[in-house]
């Protein structure tokens, strides 16, 4: 019976992760050294030019203390990488989690188009790997870019991480992109996906005695099979507590990597302002846990409480601007190619009905491409 559980759980996991939204073998445990480490990029030249942007977007940057007193290791940014993040009830070993993530990633790639431009992919991977090195990650990360206008990013169990091109284009600074990526990396370091899957499996196992001992017998197992599809989907939706933890950890990771944590709040506030102007525009990356005023306030409190002030932060880089411009040109070229004349197009029934001839003459001509039946001249009435 265990193989059945595992198979159905995998199918539900795939649908859940893809709906919220390649595959190379996992990298070595130590991510490859970048050609240029963003955390060592001089920030003073870029920071002054970006500070007015932060102030105009909403609240002022959070005032941070020179020294902070962590209440536990989870609040100590100096202990990142040597603390028990991700512990808890989990039926998945790290090896099994990586194997599961690889299978899910293959499903994602079957239904997605990846950006293969080496400049864009190398840059996004380098920013992500820098965040991973400054996190509590215990698995290697494989980071790729999906060709999609949707503002979204998601990380599968085992470190298989996808960033939509729409998110890169929506971010105004590198630190905003890094903040969202750090949040998604946190879901992997905290092992939220497999913890939720564990809850689903435990619920499944708890129902077995009732079915075997109950009067329905094997008929009850059929009902169980049907219910099995709903259990993992329910538990794979990250709870508010999980999202809050991802916010908490993500702030620490981007701070540890050298980025200004206020940029995460700035991005929140801009998304919230867009939603007020045009309801229903919240990107998928925030669909399950939108950037409410309470969430923004909690994030600001955490910045002030656990992150000591620094003289310099990375706000953005000239490389981010050049990669963003390059990606925009790639997306524009793709749309021009897709809309080129002569390419096959699909028409709706409504469009076809508008082209229907109004005349009753069977010999009348029309520009409709559909085949028509005509009577032969020598046919008998």
N, C-alpha and C positions, 0 to 999 in steps of 0.2 A: 504493500500500500504506500510505502514511503516514496518509491519512484513516481507514483501518480501525483502525490503532493508536490514533489519537486518540479515535475513537468508543468503542472497547471500554475504553480506559483511563478515559474519563469515567464509563462505567457502573459500573466497579468502584470508582472513587473515591466515587461516590454511596453505594453499598451499604456501603462501609467506614466512611465518616463517619457515616452515619445509624445504623448498627448500634451504633457506640460510644455513640451517644447514647441571607427574608421580603423579594417582595423589593424594597426601595427601592433606587434607584440609589445607587452609592457617593457618600459625602459628599465635600466638597472636601478637598484635601490637609491643610489645617489644620482640625482638629476645631472645632466651634462653641464659643464661649466659654460656660462654664456660668454658670447664674444664681447658683450658690454653690459656690465651690471648696473641696472637702473638705480640701485640704492647708492651708488657712488657717483651718480651724475650731479655736477654742481647745481644747486638749487637757487642760490641768491639771485642770479640773473633772471630766472623765470618767475620767481615767487612774487616780487613786487608788482609785476605787471598783472598778476592774476588775482591779487588780493581784492581790488575793487569789484571784480566779478563775484567773489564770494559775498561781499557786503551787499551788493545790489540784489542778489538772488533771494534774500530773506533775512534771517537772523544773522547777528554778528558771529564771528568765529568764537568758539567756546574758550573761555579763559581757563588755562591749565595751570596747575601748581608746579612749582619747581621740583618738589619731592612728594611722593605719595607713599602710603603705607598699605600694601596689599593685605587683605584679610585671610587669603589662602593662596595656594599656588596657582589656581585658575585665574586669579587677578594679577599675578606677577608676570609682566611681559618679559622679564629677564629669565624666567624659568621656561619659556616656550621651547618645546621640544623635549623637555624632561619632566613632564607632568602627566597625570592620568586622564587626559582628555579622550573620550570615546569609550570609557569603561562602562560596564553595565551588563544587563542580561542580553546576550547575543549568541545565537546558535551558529553563527557564521565565523569561521576562522578567517584570518586575513588572506590566506591562500584561496579559500573558497570564495571570499568576497571579490578578489581580483578575477577569478574565473567567471563568476557571475557577471561582473561588470564588463568583461570582454565579450560575453555572449550578448548582453544588452546593447553594447556599443555596435556590434555587427548589425543588429536590427535597426539601430538609428541610421547607420550609414546606407543601408539598403533603401531608405526612404528619404534621404537628404542628399543635397549637393554640396560638396565641400569646396572651399576656396583653396586653389592650389598655387596661388602666387607666392613664390618663395620669400619675398620681402615682407609681405603681410603676415604669413604664417610664422616666420622666424621671430618677428617682433612680438606677436601675441604670445607665442610659446615662451619667449625670454621673460616677458613681464610676469607671466603665470608661474614659471619655474622659480623666479626670484621670490614670489610670495610663498610658494611651497617650501622653499628652503627656510623661510622665516615663520613656519607654522609648526603645528604638532603632527604633521602628516607622517604616517607609518607605511604608506604605500607609494610607489612611484606614480607620477602623473603623466598622462598622454593628453596633450592639449591641441585641439584643432578648431578651425573656423568654418562655420556653416554659412553657406550663401543664402541668406534670408533677411528680408527687410524688418522682421519682427525684432523688437528690442528684447532680447532674451539671452540667457546663458544657463546651462545646467551641468551638474557634475554627477556622473553615475557612480555607484559603489565601486571601489577598487581604483579610483583615480582617473577615470576616463571623462575628460572635461571638454565641453563644446561651448564656443562663444559665437553667437550670431553676428554677422556683419552689421546688422541693424544696431546692435548695442554699441559697437565701435564708433559708428557714425553719429549716434545720439550723444555720446559722451563729449563734453567740451574740453576736458583735460585728462591727462593720463591718470591722474590720481582718482578721478571718478570711475574710469574703467577698472583700475586696480581695486577700488572699493567693492564693486559688484563681484569681481572675480574672487576676491578674498572671502566674500560672503558664501559663494558657492563652494569654495575649497573647504570652508568650515563645515559644511554638511558632510563632507567625506571624512574629515578628521574626527568629527564627533560620531561618525558611523550612523547617522540618522536613518539612511535607507535600509540597512540590514537590521537595525534595531526594530524598525517598523515591520519589516518582513518577519522577524522573530515573533513579534506579537501576533501576527497573522497565523504563523505556524502553530503557536501555542494554543490559539483559539481552535484551530483545526483539530489538533490532537485532543483537546478537551471534549470535542463532540463525538469522538469515536466510540467510547463506551456506551453512550446513549443509543447510537445507531446499531451497534452489534447486539446489545442486550434488549433493545426495544422490539416491539411486535413487528415492525416493518421489515426487519432483517436487511437483506441486500437492497430492498426498495429504498430504505433510508439512505443507503450509500449513494443512490442515484440523486436523491435530493441534495445530499452533501456535495456531490460533484457540481450541481448547479449553483449552490451557494458559494462554492469555492472561488468563483470569479469575482465576487463582490468583496470578499474579505481582504485580499491583498491591496486592492485599489483603495479601500478605506484607510488602511493603515500606512500606505505609502504617501498619503497626503501629509506633508509635514505640519505638525501642530504649531500652535502659537508659541509654545514653550521651545520647540525646536528652532523655529525662526528667530526667536529672541536670543537663543544661544548662538545661532549663526551670526547674528548681528554683533553680539558680544565678542566672539572670537575673531570675526572678520576685521573689526576695528583694531584689535591687537596685532593681527598679522600685517595689515597695511602699515600700521605705525612702526612695527618692527622692521619692515622693509624700507622705511624711510619716507613714506607718503604722509601727506597731511590728512588726518582722520576727519577733519571738517568737510572734506570733499564728499564723503559719503552722505553727510547731512545735506549738503548743497544739491546733490543729485536727487535725494528724496524730495526736497522742497520744490525742485523744478518739475518733477513728475506730478507732485500734488497740485501745483499750479496749472499744469496742462489738463489735469483731470477736472478741475473746477471750470476751466474755459470750455473744454469739450468732454463732457461726461462719457465714460466708456473707453477712454484712450489709455488707461493704465496698461503698461506693457505686461506681457506674460510673466516676466521675471518677478513681478510684484502681485500677480493676480491672486495667489492664495493668501497673501499677507500684505495688503496694500500699505503704503507709507502714510499711515494716519498721524495726526498731531501727537498722539500718545507715543507712537513708535519713535518719532523724531525726537520728542522730549527725552525719552529713555536713552536714546543714543547719545544725546548731548550730555546727559548726566554721567554716563559711563566714561565719556571722553574726559570730563573734568575730574572724575573720581579716581580712575586707575591709570591714566596715561600722563606721565610727567612731561612738562613743557620742554621743547627743544628749540634751539636757536634757528635751525633750518629744517625745512621740509621739501620734499619733491612735490611740486604742484603739477607741472607739466614739463614736457621736453619738446624740442624742435623735431625730434624723430617721431613723436606721436602725431604732430601736425602733418608731417610729410607722409607717413603711413596712412593716415586718415584721408588725405587728399588722393593718394594713389588708389585706395580702396574705393573712394567715391567715383573715380574715373573708371575703374573696373566695373562697378555696378551700372554706371551709365552706359558703357559700351555693351554690356550684356543686354540691357533693355532695348537699346537700338537694334541689336542683332535679332532679339526675339520679336520685335515689331517690324522687321524688314519686309518689304512687299514680296509676294510670291511664296511666303511660308504658309503651310497649312493652318487653317483656323477652324474653330468649332463655332457653329451658330446655334442659338437656342431655337426652340419651336416658335417662340414669339417672333423672332427675327425672320424665320422662314414664312410664317403666316402673313407677315406684312408684304411679302413678295408674291403672294398668291394672285393670279390673274382674276380680275373682276368680270371679264367677258365670259359668256357661255360658249363662244366659238371654240370648238375643239382644235381648230387649226391655228389659233392665235398663238403668238410667240411670247415668251417670257424669259427673263434672265435667270430664272430659277434653274439650278443645276440638277434638279431631281429628274429621273427618267419619267417619260409620259407614254401612255398607250394611245395609238391612233389606229383607226380602221383602214385596212388595205382597200384600195380603189376597186379591186376585182372581187371583193368579198360579197356574198349574198346577204340581203337584208334578213 
